[in-house]
Amino acid sequence: MKHIEVATQVPSTINILTYNCWDLKYLAKYRVERLQEIGRSIAAAVTTPEIVGLQECWTQEGYLAIRRQTRHILPYGKFYHSGIFGGGLAILSKWPIVESNMVRYPLNGRPTAFFRGDWYVGKGVACATIQTGQGKESVFEVFCTHMHAPYAPESSDSYMCHRTAQAWEIARLMRQAAERGHAVIGLGDFNITPSSLAYQLVTTHAPVQDVWRTLHPDSSLGAATHPSEKARRKEIPSARYNLRENGATCDGVLNTWRWSKQQQKELFKGKSIIVDSTEPDPRARRLDYIFFSNGLSASPRSVQWRIESAKIGMTERHPTLDCSLSDHFSVEATISRAPPLSTSNADGLQPQSSMREQSNDTALRTLTNAALHPTLYTSYNPSPTSSFLPAPITRTPSPPDGNSVKSYTSYQSYLPSSVYDEILALVSSDEVRAYRQRRLRLFHFLASVIISLICFIAIWWSNHAGVSFMLVLVSTLNFGGGIVQGMIGGLFEGSELRALLEFKWEIENCKEFAETIEDNEGSVIERVQEQRPLGDESQLEGNGKEKSCLEEGKGAGENEKELWERVRASQEYSGKENIRRGPGRKINESRDERTPSSSVGSLAHMAKCETQPRFQSVAADGDTKLFFNQGCAQQSAVPLNRFEGMGNVRRLPLKGSRPSFLRIPPPKYDASWI
């Protein structure tokens, strides 16, 4: 029986490696020799890897070949089984793997593309929980994936929607792991570039950072020939620059498997071909990634990790075959343990407590400055990524519920609504294609049944054996093809459509929240830019007794310093509500608990005054309208996180002295919150 030893102390550094080893049986050349050398290279690395994720390790033979070479440094490993031919994923570790599972992607290619094989291998996410020491804070959740391959340029890639949906799934898994308070490592061959929609989903909807882009923020967004990279107007990088700065792992001139067929033939015949690393390398791109997060925690973590280094590895050739070890290069990163930080980490990843304290300050300061000086700011949410990528709309993690039995930390961040529109257009296009294919396949099935019946009837009247044989043959082949098409159209296409509809709903839901935040921020910007005093709150229904806390003539026209001081002084409000909502129902609020606000727009609007309003709810035309005193700071706007899950909550723009209100459209379904 194998004895598992758990480390007593958390390591000071952890070395991570991800590698696509191209173990494609019958198709990949020199497969056995290359895999053995891959194992030797991992074991002999200068920086010994301690957590390794492998992709395209399709066979047990290939996996064991690597394990035999690395068992002394990576004693624990898991080969993941999935699909018909295997998922091709494996995770190796220096520390025990205490839990693992394989999560298959709902959208993963089509069975008709049998010559590509993505659907048959059952691609997904290999999940492993690794215990590096004692206690919860020594737990790492590792997610290794290999997304659907791109078989065409983005403009004509029919699988882009599938790959985007896969990015959504792994982002969800990493987000859930971070919310559990565990450190997160996501790695693998994502088959995406930093300019893609899939990349934006991963880096926005999961609290993780791209290790390479954190250390190289000006790295390329794709190949030099890609439109996003052309827009940056940079020179075509050299092969050396692509490795050192851009992190290119695929399609580079230094990889022999990306050479022309003629060059490969000459190499295999024994001719030595040396590539100058200074020559231009326009097609190289980064498809392999390591994402990392310290996790979200309700209290400051005693162990914090920061990104120390990252590099491209496994670039050497096979010592005897003189070919590259795979058609990809590896990505290697090191994270180091740092003392707990009260405000932020060196790599920008913050514990939840400090994120709550800081994000309000930073976001509000930027929002206020953007309103007062619109020409100086292009985004309300500063981002460390390139300005060519849309900045996400980040919302502070919600505080743990003091009344709940188990504290839960949530993470919410949204892309601009225009990005969700692009994704929805992609989904709609794929949906139309799927419906059309389904109808054609089912029609083919019905037509084959009719043709087979006609052939059998014709056999009854035929007097010639040869004719009868041909009719039987035609009927059999036709009916067999019809059955296959009917099964694909009735079973697979239906499954794909249902998965598309689920993905579509989730993106639409995120778009609603993103629009809510954009509208909320826009109303605050408009009020500050208008430079008008707040109106007479006596115009507000049922709220004539409220007194404005602002001095006459100030309001939104007060200077930036005063506005900022008021925001700082209004970062907490009293509030606890019992909300029960349905068509035509009222919203009732009672306040008995102090909770920090997490709505940037609400806090910015809080700077207008200091009096708490009295809310009134009016049901009209199936809509619930919540009126309040716009001249009040501490509760002048209900934070958006209170209405989470309740549909599209919008703040209408502030106009002069007219009262502001939140408008909640009729729900898509009835729900209750207590």
N, C-alpha and C positions, 0 to 999 in steps of 0.2 A: 504494500500500500504506500502511495506517495505521501511524503510528509511535507506539509506546507508551512513555511516559516514566514511569519509576519514581522516586518521591521518594527523596532520599538521607537525609532526616531524618524521624523520626517527628513528626507534628503535635502541637502542645501541647493542642489541643481538637478534638473531633469533634462535629458537629451532626447529629442523626439525626431523621428524619421518617417517619411512617407515615400513609397516607391511603387510605381507601376512596373511590374517585372515581366510583362508580356509572355506569359506562360500559355500560349495558345496551341493546344495539341494539334498535330498534323499540319498546321499552317505556319507557325513561327519557326524560323530557321535556327538551328543550333540550340534548341530549347534546353536540352539537358545540360550541355556544357555551360551555357550562359547562367542557368539557375545555380549551378554549383559555384561558379565564380561570384555570383551575387551574394551567396551565403558567406563566402570567404571575405569579400569586401566589407560586408557589414561587421563581421567579427574582427577584422583588422583595422577598422576605422580609427583615426587618431582620437576623435571624440566618440567614445563608445556609446552607441544608441541604447536607450533604456526603455523606450516605448516605440514600437515600430508598427506601422500600418502598411499592409501589402494589398495591392490590387492586381487584377488579372492573374491571380494565382489559381488557375482553373482546376488543376489536378492535385490529388493527394500526393502523387509522386513528386511534383515540383515543390509543394509545401514541405514535405519531409526532407527534400534535398537541402533546403535552406535551414530547416530546423537542426539537421545534423551538424551544420557548420556553426550555428549560433547558440546551441543549447547551453553552453558554459557561461554565456553572458546574458542570455534571455531564456531562463529556465521555464517560463510559463508562456503558453501559446494557445490559440484557438483558431481552428479552421472552420469557416462558416459554410453551412450547406443551404442551398436555396435553388429554386427553379429545377429545370430538367437536367442541366449540365453543371450546376453549381454556381454560386454567386461570385466566386473568384476573390473573396475577401478573407484576410487573416490578420490577426493582431498578436504581436509578440510583446512580452513584458518581462522586466526584471523582477517585478513584484507580483504577488498573487492576483489572479483574475477571480474575484469573488462572485461575479454575476455576469451573465452575457445573454444576449438574444439577437435575433436577426429580424429586422423590420423591412418588409418588402415594400417597394414603391407601388402605389395604386396605378400610376401611369408609367409605363415602361416599354415603349415601342409597340410593335404590332406583329402578330404571328405570321402574317403574310410576308414579312421581310425576313424570311428564314435564312437568307444569305448574310444577314447582319448579325442575327443571333441575340440581340439585346433582350428580347422578350423571353427567349428560351432559358436564359441563364438566371432570370429572376433577380435583377439588380435591386439593391436596397441599401440599408445602413446596418453595418455590423456594430453592435453596441457592447461595450465591456466596462464593468466597474472595477477599477484597480485600487487596491489598498496599499498605499506606500508607507504607512505607519499606523500609529494608534490614534483613534479619534476620528470624528466626522471630517475634520478639516484636512485630513490626509487622503481623502477619497477623491479620485479623479474618474470622471466619466468620459470615456473615449468613444468617438463615433468615426468609423472608417467607412467611406463610401466610394462608389464608382458610378457616376451618373451616365445617362444615355450619351452615346458618342455623337458628335456632329458629323454628318456625312455630306454637308453642303455648306456654302457660305450662309451667314445669318439671314440674308435677304430671301433665301430660298430653302431654308432649313425647316422641313416639315415636322421635326421633332423638338423644336425650340419650346413649344408649349409643355411638352412632357418634361423637359429638363427644368423648366421654370417651376413646374409643380413639384418636382423632386427637391429642388432647392427649398421650397416652402416646407416640405416634410422634414428635412434635416434641420432646418432652422427651428421648427417647432420642438424637435427632440432636444436640441441644444438649449433652447430657452427653458424648457421644463427642467432639465438637469441643473441649470444655473439657479432656477427658482428654488430648487431643493437645497441650495447652499453649497453645492459641490463645484469644484474646479472642473472646467470643461475643455476638452481637446477634440476638435473636429479636424479630420485630415483625410486626404485621398485625392483621387483623380476626379475633379468636379466637372471637367470638360467645359468650363466657362471662362470668360475673361472678365477683368474688373469693370469693363464697360457694359456688361450684360445685365438684363433684368434679373436673372437668377442670382447674380452676385449681390445686387442691391437688396434683394429679399433676405439673403443670408445675413448680411452685415447690418441690416436694419431691424429685422424681426427676431434676432437672437442677440443677446448681450455679449457678443464675441468680437474680437479684433483679428483682422488678417495680419498674421505675424510679419509677413514680408512687407506689406504696405505700411505697417507701423514704423518699421525701421527705414524703409525707403519710400517716403510719401510721394516722391516725384517719379516713381516707377511707371512704366508704360501701362496703358489701359487695354492693350491688345497688340497684335502684330503691327509693324510699321505701315502695312498696306491697309489696315482697318480704318474706316472713316473717323472713328473717335480719336485715333492716334494722329491721323493726318490733320485733324483740327487743332492739335497742339503745335503744329508747324515746327517739329523738331527734325533734326537730321536722322537719316536711317542709321540705327545703332550698329555697332560692330558685334561680332559674336562674343567677344570678351565682355563688352559692356552689357550685353543681354544676360550674361551669367551673373555678373557682379552686381548690377544695379536693377535690371528689370526682372530678374528671377525667372527667366524663360526656361521652361522644362521640356518643351516639345517643339518639333518642326524646325529646329535650328540646324545650321550647316555643320556643327560639330558632331551631330549624331549621324552615324553612318547609315542607319535605317531610314533616314529621310533624304538620302542621296538619290540621284536618278538611277534607273535600272542599269544603265551602262557603267556608271561608276561602281555600283555594287558588284557587277560581274567582274570588273577588273580587280576589285579588292579581294573577292573570293578566289581568284586565280593566283593570288599571292603578291600582287602588285602593291607596294607601299604607297599610300596616298596621305599626304600631310596637308591639313587645312590651316591656313593662316587665320589666327584668331582676331586679327585686325580687319579682316575683310567684312563688308556690309552683310548684315543678316536680316533681311526684311520680313521673313516669314516666321521667325521665332516668336513664341507666345507663351504665356504662363497659364497652364491648365491645372496644375497641382498646387494644393494649398494646405496650410496648417492654420487653423483658427484656434484662438485661446481665450478663456475667460476665467477670472478668479471666482466667478459665481456671485450670486446675490445672497446676502445674509441679513437677518433682522438685527444683528449686532455686529460691531467691528470684529473682523476675523483676526485671530492671533497669528495666522500664517498668511502672508500675502506673497504672490509670485509676480515677477516682472519679466518681460521679454528681454533676454540678454543678447542673443545673436541669432542670425539666420543665414543660411548659405545654400547654394545649389551644389549637390554632390553626385557621386556615382557617374562622373563624366569620363572616367578612364575607359580604355578599350580592353577587350579580352586579351590576355597575354600571348596567346598562340593564334587565335582566329583574327585578331586585329579589328574586330567589329565592336560596336558599342554593346554594353551589357543589356540594354533594352531600348525601346523606341522612345522612352522618357528618361529624364534625369530625376534624381531624388531631391526632395526639399528637407533640409535638416535645420532644427531650431533648438535653442537652449533657453530654458526659463530658470531663473534663480530665485531663491527665497529671500524675501526682504522683510524688515521689521514692519509691524502693522502701522499703517498710515491713517491719520485721522481725516485727511482731506482727499488725497488722490494718490494713485500709484504712479510709478515711473512710466508704465506703459499706458497710462490713461484709463485703466480699468479700476473702478472704485467699488468699495463695499457699499452696501445699500445705505447705511446710515450716513456716510459722507456724501453719497450721491443725492440724498434728500436735502442735505444742508446746502450743498454747493449748486445743484442744478437750478434751484429757484433763483439764487443770487446771479449766477452767470446768465441764465436765460432771460431773466427780467432786466438785467442791466443792458444786455444786447437788444432786447425788444424795445426798451425805452430809448436807447440811443438811436436805434433804427428809425423810430418814430420821429425823433427830433432832428435827426440828420439823415434823411433817406438816401442821400447821394453817397454816403460812406459805407452803407451796408447793403449787401445783395442777398443775405440770408439771415433769418432771425435766429437760426440755430447754428453756431459755429461748428465746423466739422474738420477733423484732421485729414480727411481725404482730399483728393484733388478737387479743384473748383469745377472741373468738367463733369463731376458726378453730382446728382441732386442731393442736397443735404437732407437727411431724415428729420422728421418732426418728432423730437424725443419728449416723452412724458416721464416724470419722475416715478420710480417704483413706488407702489402703494405701500403705506405703512402696515405692519401687522395689525390684525383686528384684536384688540384687547379682550373682547368678549368671547372670541372663538377659543375652542379647546386647543387647536394647533395653529401656531403662527404661520402665515403663508406670505411669501414675498413674490410680488408679480412684477413683470417687466413689460412696458408698453412703449413702442416706438413705431412711428409711421412714416412712410415715404410721402412725398407730395402727391396729391390726388391725380395729377396728370400721369404719373408713373403707373398707378393702378389702372388708369384708362388704357394705357398701352398693353398691360397684361390682359385686361378684359377683352380687348380687341383680338389679341392672340388666341384667347380661349374661345371666343365666338367663332373665329375662323376655323379652329380645329373642330368645334362643335358642328358647324355646317358640313365640314368634310366627313365627319363621322356619321351624321344622319344620311348623307348622300350615299356613302359606302354601304351603310346598313340596308338601305332600300334596294340598291343594286344587287347586293348579295342575296337578299331574300327573294327578289324577283328571279335571280338566276336559279335559286332552289326550286321555286314553283315551276319555272319553265322546264327544268330538267325532269321534274315529275311528269309533266304533260308529255314531253318528248319521249320519255321511257314508256309511257302507256301507249303512245302511238306506235312505237317500235314493236311492242309485244302484240298489239292488235294486227300489225302488218305481218308478223311471223305466222299468225294463225291462217292468213290467206296466202302465204307464200308456198309455192310448190318446188322451189329450188333450195337445196341444202346450203349452197354457198351464200345465197341471199339471206337465208335465215341466220346463218352464222354471223354475217356482217351486222344484221339488225340487232342480234343479241350483244355483240361486242360494243356497238354504238350505244345501245341502251345501258349497258353496265358501266361503261366509262362515263357516260353523261350523268347517270344517276349518282355515281360515286363522287364526281366533281360537284354536283349539286348539293349533296349532303355536306361536303366539306365547307362549301360557301354558306350553306344554311347555318351550320354550327358557328362559323366565324361571325356571320351577320347577326344571328340571334343571341349568341352567348357572349363572344368577345366584344363586339361593337356595343352591345348593351352595357357591358361592364365598363368599357371606356367612357361611354356617355355619362354613366352615373358618377364615375370619378371626376369627370370634367365639371359636372353640375355641382358637386361638393366643393371643388376648388374654386369655381366661379362664385359661389355664395360666400365663401370665406374672404375672397378678394373684395367683393362688393361690400362686405361688412367692414373691412379695414378702410376702404375708400370713404365710407360714411363717417367714420371717426376722424380720418384725416381731413375731410372737408369741414367737419365740426371745429377742429382745432384751427384750421386756416381761417374760417369765418370769425372765430373768436378772437384770433390775433388781429385780423383785419379791422374789426370794429374798434379795438383799442388803438390801433395805429391811426385810424380815421379820427377818433376823438382827440388824440394828442395833436394831430396835424391841423385840425380845424382851429385850434387856439381860441375856442369859445368858452365862456363860463357855462357852468351847468345850469340847466333850466330850473324853473320853479317846480319843485317836487309836489306841490299841491295839486298839480294836474294829474297826478297818478291816482288811479281809482282806489278809494278806500284808504288812502295813505296821507291824508291831509295833515295829520298831526306830526309827521316826521319833520325834523329840522335839519337843514343842511349844515354840515360841519365845515364847509369851505367858506372862506371869506369872500365877500362879494368882489367879483372881478378877477378872481384867480382861476379856479377850475383847471381845465386842460391846458391853459396858457401859462401855468406856473413853470418856473425854470426847472432844468433837469435835476439840479441838486435837491430841490425841495421835493420833486416827484419821487426821486430815488429814496429819500429819507422816509417818505410816507409808505412806499412799498416795503421797505425794511421793517417799518413799525407795524405792518399789517400782514405779516407772514403766517399768523395763526388766526383762526377764527373759531367761534363756538359752533358746534353743529353735530347733530346726530338726527337722522330722519328715519321715519318708517314710511317707506314708499310702497304703495300698492297701486298698480297701474293696469288699466285695461281701457277699452274704447269708452270715451266719455267720462272716465273716472277722474277724480280730483287728486292732486298731490298734496299730502299733508306733511308738515314738517314740525318737529319739536327738537329743541336744542338742549342738550344736557352734557355734552362731552366735547373736549377740545381736541381737534385733530388738525395737523398741519395740512395746508392746501397743496395740491400738486398741479394745479392748472395755471400755466403761465399767463394766459389771457385774463383769467379771473384775478390773479394777484396784481397784474399791471393795472387793472381797472380799480382794484381796491385802493389805489393811491389817491382816489378822488375825494374821499371823506372818511369819517370814522364812526358814523352812526349805523346801528344795525337796522335793517328794514323790516317791515312786516309784510309777509308774503300773502298774496291772494291768488287763488287758482280759479280760472273760469273755463268751463267746458263749452265749446262752441264748434259746431260743424264737425264733431268727431275729433277735434284737436284739443289738446290741453295746453293752455297758455299760462305761463307763470310770470306775473307782473311783480316788479320790485322797484325800489327807489334807486335810480341810476346815480344819485349823488351820495351813495353810501359805500364805504370802503370795505368794512369787515365782512359783509355778506352781500355786496352789490351784485355779485354773480355767483350762481351755484357752480362749484367746480365740476368739470365734465366727468370726473371719475365717479361721481355720484350716480350718473345716469348710464353707467356702463351696461351694455346688454339691453338697453331700452330703446334702441333704434337711433335714428339720426337726430341728435340734439343740436340745434343750431342757434347761434346768437345772431339776431338781426342787427344790422349796422345802427350805430347811434346817430341820430339826426337831431341836431339842435337841442331843444328842450323836450322833445318827445320821449316818453318813457321807453326804456329798453325792456325786452322780454326774451325769454327762451321759448322757442316754439318746438313742441314735440309732436311729430307727425303720428297718425294712427299706426299702431303696431302691426307688424306682419303676423304676429301670433300673440295670444294672450299669455301673460306671465305675471307672477307675483313675487314680490320681495318683502321679507319681514325683517 
